[in-house]
Amino acid sequence: MRAIDAGILICAECHQLNKQEPDTDEQTCTRCGAMVHARRPNSLARTWALLITAAILYIPANLLPIMTVSALGQGQGDTIMSGVITLVQHGMIPIAAVVFVASILVPTFKLVGIALLLFSVQRRQPLSARQRILMYRFIEFIGRWSMLDIFVIAILVAVVNFGRLATIEANLGAVAFASVVILTMLAAVTFDPRLIWDNTESDDDHD
């Protein structure tokens, strides 16, 4: 049985359990006074909006140069993929693999995973609640590695600054990529995982 079936609401601020008051549209927490809801208001709509915006920005994040490395006054901007190829050509395969996973695979998995999760919940697709919650936990797990590329660029820009000898500058691709990372993180936060259990009726899903 779900808590909502027993008439219990949980406060999102202090996690206090509150007995649901009948015929009340706006109920406050008995402990901290915050608004309590059975489910996060407009969770699906907000998550879709953040996800679509992230998907749009994902295009310039991969097409625009993410940083420019200059040596002796000459430099060339590199996109994420061209940077990976350059690292491979210089024999730095482990670093190239880390950049490829953190900058290409992780954002792609997050975008596709959240979209599949939203679609399955809204359209009641034949995915069990167990499969959905595993997908949600996987998205949360890989999300912590999304900012790796941005951290590396920030460190390089701060450390490598030798005037005309050698400099590293962040480009618009880095801004777009950081926006994608932040938006996907917010999308994972705004999605209410309790919605996963609301439209599952089979006994297997509640084991």
N, C-alpha and C positions, 0 to 999 in steps of 0.2 A: 504494500500500500504506500502511495505517495503521501508526503506531508500535506499537500494541498487537499487531498481527499479527506484528511482528518481535520481540516479547517485550521491548519497551522501555517503561519507565514514567518519567514526568516528575514531579519533586518540585514540589509546589505552593508551597513556601517559597523554594527557591533555584534552581529550574528545572534542576537537575542531571538528566541522563539516567541511568537505572538499569536494568540488565539484570534482567528479571523472574525471580525465583527460583521454581522449581517446588515445588509442594506446600507453599506458605507463605501463610498467611492474613494475617499481619501482617509487612510488609516496611518497613524503614527506609531512608532516603536514605544513601548512602555518604558524602555530603559533610557534611550538617547534622544527620543523625539523625532528621529528621521522618518521620512516617508517609507512605508513598506508596501511591497507589491507581491502578488503571487508569482509574477514573472517580470523580468525587466521590460519596461515599456518600450514598444517599437524596436525590440531587439533585432528582429530579422531585417527590417527596413534599414536600420542604421548600419548593420553589418554589410548588407548589400551595397549601400552607398559608399562605405569605406573601401570595400573590395573592388568595386568598379573603378573608383578613382585610382586605386593602387595599380590595377591592371592597365589603365591608360598611361600612367606615369612609367610603367615598366618598359614601355617601348622606347622613350627617349633615354631611359636609364641604361639601356643596352646599346643604343645607336650613337649617343653622344660620348665624347671623350670623358673619361672619369678622372684622369689626371694627366699632367704634362711633365715629363722629366727633361730638364734642360741641362746640357753640359757644354761649357765654353760658348755660351750664347746661342746654341742651337738646341731645339727641342721638338718633340713630336708628341701630340696627344694620343693617348691609348684608350680604347674602349675596354670594357671588362674582358671581352673575348680575345681581343688583340693582345691584351696584357698577358692572358693565360698562354697564348701561342708564343709570345716573346719569351716567357719564362721557360717553356718547354724547349725552345730553340737554344737557350743558354744552359740547358741541362738541369734546370731547377724543377724537376718533375714533382717532387713532394710538395713544394710551395705552390706550384701550378695547380696541383690536385686540390689543395686546401682552398685556394682562391676560387676554383671552379665550383666546388661543392658549396662554399659559403655564399658565393655571389650569383651563381646560376641555378644550381639545383634546389637549394633551400628556399629562395623566394618563389620559384616555380611550384614546388611542392606545396607551399603555404597557400598560394593563390588557387591552385587546382583543388587542394584539400578542403579549404573553407567553402569554395563554390559547391563542391560535391556534398558537403555537409549541409549547407543551406538548402540545396535542391532536394536532397533526400528527406529533410525535415518538412519542407513546404509541400512537396509533391507526394509525400508518403511512399517513397520508393522502397523496394524490397531489400532494405538493409536493416539488420537487427540492431537493437539499441547497443548491444555489446560491440558491434563493428563500428558504430558511430562514435561511441565514447573512446574507443581505441584510436580512431582517426583524430578525434579532438585532442587527446593526450599527446599524440605524435606531433600535431601542429604546435602545441604549447612547448613541447620538448625542443624541437628544431628552431623555434623562434629565438632562443637565447643566442644562437650563432649568427643571426642575421646581420648584426652590426659589425662583424669582424672586419669586413673590407673597409668600412668607414673609419674604424679605429686605426687600422693600418695606415690609411691615407692621412688621417689627422696627425699621427706620430711622425710620418715621413715629412709632411709639410713643415712641422715644427722643428724637426732635427736637421733635415737637409736644406740648409740655406747658406750657401757660400758665395753669394753674389753671382758674378758671371761664370764662376767655375762650375757650380752645380746647384740647381734649385729644383724643387718639386712643387707644383701648384695643383690645387684641386680645381676641377672644371664643373660645368653644368651637369654632366653625367652623374657626378657624385651627389649633387643636390637632389636630382631626380631619384637616384637609388636610395638615398637616406629617407626620402619621402615615402617611397614604396615600403621600406622596412617599417617605418613608424605607422603607416596606415594599416599594414597587415597585422601589426601587433595590436593596434586599437580594435581592428575587426575581430580578432580572437578574444579580446576582452569584452566587447559589447555583445558578442553572441552568448546567449543564456543556455548553458549545457543542459539545464532542466527540460528544455524543449525537446531534447532527444527522447525523453521517456514519455512525453505527453501523447504521442501518437503511435505507441507500440502496444499492441494488444495481445500478442502471443505470450504464452507462459514462459517460453524459452528466453524471452527478452528480459524477464524479471528475476531470473535465477540468480 
